[in-house]
C-alpha cells in the first residue's frame, strides 16, 4: 500500500488529455474488465486472476485516481465525458466511451451515473506493514458483507484509523460493491489479512497496542467511560449476528459496549464501528 500515487503521473509534468476511444460492440475485448459486473462468482475469479478492481461512480473513480492503485482504463457514457474530463485527463489510461444502452448490456445492470474505472490491485501488504507507525487500527473478524465492509473502511478514513487487519471470514474489500459503498475510501486505507485473530492480537500487543473488543454484553463498560491504556489502540469488530469469537473477547486488553436505550440490544456493525471510531478519535 506504500506504492507511489496511482496516477502514474510524473510530478510537475502536464499530462495530455487522452482522446476518447469510442466502442460500439459489446463484445469488444477492450471492455472485458467490465463485463457482467453483477455475476459475483465470475467477477471474483476474473478480478483475482487478472489483478484488477472496479470503481463505480464519479466519487469512487476520483478516489481511485488519487490512490496508490494504478488506473488501467476508464469506461464512460457519451453524456458523461465532459463532466469527467478533468479526472479522465489526470492519468495515462485509455478512456472508452459507449452509449448508455451498450454500457448496461455490458455490465448487466442499470448504471445511473455512467462512470466506471478499472484499477490494478497492489501486492498484498503484510500485517506488520499495516500496523507499523499507526496509532489506531481496526481488526475485523468474519465480516462477509461487502456493504458493511465498505462502510467501515469509509469510517476508518473519516476518523483517521491508520489501517485494517482482516481476520478469517472477511470478504474482499476491493470487490466492486465494497469500493462503491466506501465511496472509494477503501483505496486509501492500508489493509492486510491475518491467518487468525490470535495472530493479529499477538502482533498488536507486541507493537504496544491496547486492544479493545466491542461487544453488546451489558457487563462491559460503556466505551465513552472506558479508560484507554497508552496512545495506540486497536478496535475489534465482529460479524452481524455471531459477533466476535470467544478467543477475540478473552484475548483483548479490554471490552466495551455502546450504551443504548432499553429494548435495543445491538446495532448494525457498521453503525457500531462508526460510533466507536468517533469515540477513539475524540480522545485524541
N, C-alpha and C positions, 0 to 999 in steps of 0.2 A: 504493500500500500504506500510505500515511500517513493514510488516511481515519480518521474517528472510529470509535469502537467500533461493531461491527456490530449491537448490540442495539437501537439506536435509542432507548435508554432515557436520559432526562434525568437528570443527576446529582442524587441526593438525592430523586428522585421515585419513589414506590412505584408499581409497575405492577400493575394489577388482573389477577388470574388470568383468562386467556381461557376462555370457555365452549367446550368441545369441540363440534365440528361433526360429527355422525355422518353417514356416507355409506354408502349401501347398493348403489350401482350402479357397476360397474367402469368404465363409460364416462362417468362424471360428469366434466365438463370441468374442474372444480376440481382433479382429480387428474392432469391432463395432464403436469405436470412430472415425474411419477414413472413414467410408462408405459414398459414394455418396456426396463427398465434393462440387460438382457443383450444388446440389439441395438446393438453398438458403433457401426456406421455411422450408424444412426438417431440415437443419443444424441449423437454428436459434432456432427451437423448441428443437432439441436434445441438443445443447450446453448449453442452459439455463436450461433445465430440469436436465442435468447431471453435470452442473457447470464446463464445460471444454472449452478449446480453442485449436486451431491448429496452430502450427508454421510450415511453409513450406519452405524448402531450408536450406542449411548449415548455413548461417548467422543468419536468424531468430531462428533456433534451438540453435545455440550458445548463442544468446541473451536470449533465454528462460532459459537456464541452469544457467545463471548468474543473473537472475532476481529474484524478490520476489515470483514468481509463482512456486509452486511445479510441478515437472515433473511427469506425470502419466505413460507414455511409449514413446518408440521410434519405428518408422517404417522405415526401410531402405531396399534398394535393395541389392542383394548379392554383386554387384561390388562396393558398397559404404561403406561397413563395415570397411575395413581397413583405408580408408581415414578419417572416422569419429570416429575412435577408441578412441582418447583422450577425445572427447566430450561424447561418449557413456559410457566411464568409469568414468566420473566425477560425476555421480549421481546414487542413488539406484533406478533404474527403469528398467522394462523389456525391452529388445531390440528384436523386432520382425523383422525377416529377410524373405523377399519374393523375388520372381522373378519380373522382371520389368513388365512382362505381367500380373501377378496377381495384382500387385500394380495398374496398370492402369485400370484393370477391377473393382477393389475395389473403387477407388476414382472417376472414370468416366472421367478422362482427362489425357492427356499425361504429365507426371511429369518428366521433363528432368533431374532434379537434384537428384531424387530418395531418398530424405531425408525428413522425417516428424517427428514431436513430438507432443504429446498431453500434455497440461498443465492443471492445476486446477485453476479455477477462484478464486479470493480472495473475501471476503466480501466487499460490496460497501463502499467506503470511503465517508465521509461527505464533503460538500463543505468547511466547516470551517477547517477540517483537511488538505485539499489540499492547502488552502491559507496560513495557519499558517507558519510563518518563511520564506515565499517566497518573492523574490524581483520582479520577473516577472511572470506573469500569462497570459495564453490565455483564452479568453471566445469565444466559437464557438456557433453560432446560426443557426439552420436549415441546418447543413451540413450533408446531407444524402448520399453523395457519399463516398464509403469506400476508394477509392484511394486518393481523396483529404484529407480525414481524416487521413489516414496513413502517407501521405507526411507531413502534418502539425505536427504530433507527432514526426516524424523524425527531422523536422526543430526545434521543441521545444527543443529536447535534444541537437541538434547541437549548439544552441545559448543560452543554459543554462536557458531556461524557466522552472521554477520550478514545474508548474502544469497546468492542463487544466480543465476548467469548461465547461460542455456540457449543453447548453440551449435546450429547446424543439426542436424537429425536427432533432436532430443529430443521426447518425447511431451508431451502436455498434463498438467501436474502437478495440475490441478484436475479431471481425469477421476475418476469415482467410485472406481475401484479404487486409484488413487494416493492419494486422500483417505483411504480406508479403511485402507490399509496404513500410511500415515503416522500413523494414529490422530488425524488432524485437524491435526497439527502443520504440515503444508504451508500451512495457512491463516494461520499466524503467522510465516512466513519470507518476506521480500520476494524477489521474483524478477523477472527481465526476460529477454527474448530478445535475442540479438545476431545480426547478419547473418552474421558469420564469427568463427571463433576468433581470427583475427588482429586483428580489430577489438576483441575483448574484451581481448587482451593489450596492445594499444596503449593502451586506456583504463586498464587496471590499472597498467601501467608509468608512465603519465603521472600517476597518482594516488599513486605512491610504493610500490606493492605489489611485493614479491618474488613471483614466480610459480613454482610447483612442480608439475611433471608427474609423476604416479605411473605407474610402468612395471614390468613383470616382468623387465626386462632386468637380468641379473646384473652387468653392468658399472656400473650405477648404484649409488650408495652407499645403505646401509640408512637408512630415514627417521629412525630413532632416533639415528643418528650424524651426521646432516646438520647443518651449521652454517647457521642461517637468517639472512638479512640483514634488518635493520630490524625494525619491530614490526607490519608489515602484510603478510599472506601470503594468496595465492590458490592454492588447490589445484585442479589439473585432473585430471579423471577421464574415461576413455573408455568406450565401449560394450563389452559382453561380446564376446569374440572378437577383433575388429579392434583394440580399444584406441584410444589417442589417435592422431590423424593425425600424419604426419611434420612438418607445419608446427607443430603444437602442441608436439611434443617438442623441436624445434630453436628454437622461439621463446620458450621459457620461461627464467627465470633459472637454474633447475636442475632436475634429475630426481632421483627417489629410488625405491627399491623397499622392499617389506616382506620382511624376511629370513624364509625358510621352510625347512623340512626338505627334504633331498634327495628328489627324486621328485615334488615338488609344485611346479609352475611358476607357478601363479597362484591367485587367489581370486576368488570372485564379486565383482563391482564394488561391491555394497552392503556386503559384509563388508570389503573392502579400504578403502573410503571411511570406514567406521566406525573402523577401526584408525588410519588416517592423521589423521582429525579428532581422535581422542582424543590422539594424539601431539602435535598442534599445540596443543590445549587444555592439555595437561600442561605445556607450556613457558611458559604464561602467558596 
